[in-house]
């Protein structure tokens, strides 16, 4: 059996990469830790992987905004490689700060690389949130979830986790054919959106 090759992208401030490495390895993949500078310097090629995984943490200290500096770096220096990776059906997974980075690149939710269609704002509480929640998987074609409407317990940890899109601000249901959601009930709302894919 051929093991899918996973690029676990690291940079200053990322963490949980070891746990991500372990999870992929446990499920039969061949993960490799790759620093963003290795891709920028061409010593590693994104095209040699089937999955790009962006772990959590606080990339570059989240000094400007969560995931913003890494997003700018990806857009400025790796845009062509990422677009080619996506065109060849490469999969991308962003967890926590990695998700924030993908939103800030414009890859989520509409694959508009370099153009943010949505944003992540500071939590209504005005503080870092860290707690366990129960979510429900939605009907999904995403390979990272099975779409069986099961309940899952996950930890949420973020200071900028409030998903903002114009339809949500108007109280409308936010759903597109290319997006997948985990939620606490059947209506997607800004406070319950925890996952989407493009």
N, C-alpha and C positions, 0 to 999 in steps of 0.2 A: 504494500500500500504506500502510495506517495504521500508524504506529509506536507501540508501547505506551509509555505515559508511566511513567517510573520515578522514584519519590521515594527518593533516597539520603539517609537520615537522619543528620544530623551533630549532635554535641554536643561539649562540652569533652572532649578526650582521644581522640576517634575518629581513626583514620587509615586509610590504604588506600582512602579514598573516591575519590581521583583514579583509581586503578587500576580500581576498580569502575565508575566513570563511563566510562572508556575501554572496558572490556569490553562493557558494555551498548551503547554507541555503535557499537562494531565489529560487533555482531550486529544492528544496525538499529533499536535502541530509541531513545527520546528521554529520556535521563536528566536529572535536575535535582537539584542539591545543595539540601537543605532543612534548616535548623537546627531542632531540636526546638522552640525558642522561637517560630518562625514558625507551627508547628502549634498551639502553646498559645495564641498571640496571635491566631489565626484569619486571619493575613495569607496563609497557604497552607492549602488544604483537602486532606486525605488523599483525599477522594472524587474529586478530579480526576486521580488516578493509578490505574494498573492494578496496579502492583507497588510494594511497600514493601521497600527493601533496607537492612539494618542492617550497616554495614561493621565491620571489626575495629578493633583499637586497645585503648585502656585508658580507656573512658568514665569521666569523673570520677575518673580516676586509679585506678580499681578499689579505692578506699580502704576500703570496707566489705567487698565481695566482688566478684568479676568480674561486671560488668554489672548489679549490684544497684541502684545509684542510678538509672540510666536505666530499669530495670524498674519501680521505684517511681514514677518520673515518668510513665511510660506508663500505669500502672494508675491513678494518682491524677488525672491531668489529661486523658488521651486515651482512656480506656476506651470511651466511647460511640462515638467516631469509629473506633476500631480494630474494635469489634464490628460496626459497620455496614459497614466495609470488608471484613471477612471474610464477612459475610452476603451481600454482593454479589459474592462469588467473587474478591475481590482476593487476589493472591499476596503472600506475605511470605518474604523470604530473609534469613537471619542468618548472617553469616560471622564466625568466631572470636568476638570480643567480642559481636557481634550475635547469634550463636547462644546465647552465655551469657545475654544479656539476654532472649531469647525463652524459654529454660528458666526463668529466674527470674520471668517474668511468668505462667508457667503455660500459655502458648500452645503450648509444646512439652512433652511429646509428645501430649497429649490435648486441647488446645484448651480447657483449664479456666482461663480468664483470671482471674488474681488468686489462684490456688491452685496451689502448686508440688507436683506429683506425684512429681518426681524432683529430683535436685540434681547439681551439679558440685562435687566436692571437690578438695582439693589433691592434686597428683601424689604417687604413692608415693615417688618419689625425693626429695621435699621441696624441689625446686628447679624453676625455669622450664625447660621442655623446648622445644628448638628443633631440628628435624631433618626430613629428607625421609623419607616412608614410601610404600609401595605399597599401595593399597587396591583392593578389588574392588567394583564396583557391584552391588547386589542387584536382584532383580526389583522394578521400581518403576513407579508411575503418576505420580510426581512430574515436573512439567514441566521442572525444572532439571536432571534427569539422564535418560539414555535407557534405563536398565535392561537393558543388553545384556550384563551380566556381564563388562565389560571391566576391565582393570587400568589404574589411573591413578596417577601420581606426584604427590603433593602435599606441601607444607610444613606441618608442624604446629608451632605455637608457643603455649604456654600454661603458666600456673602452676596453674590450676584446671581441669583437663581430665578428671578422673576422673569418669565418668558413674556415678551411684549411683541404683539403683532396688531396691526390696525383693526382687523376684524374682532379680535378679543377685546380691544379697548371699547368697541362699540357694542359689546355684549353678544356678538354673533358667534355661531359655532365655527371653529377654525378647523377645516378638514380639506386636504387635497389628496388626489389619487396617489401621490408619491410619498405621503407622510404616514408614519405609524406612531401610535401613542400608547403609553402606559398611563392609566388614570385610575382614580378612586371610584368613579361612577361612569355612566354612559355618556355624559356630556363633557366635552373637552373644555376646560376653562384655564385661565392663566395660572391659577394656584395649584392645579393638579397635573399639569403637563410635565412629565418626567423623561420622556424619550420620544425621539422622532427620527425618521430616516428619509433619505432622498434616493 
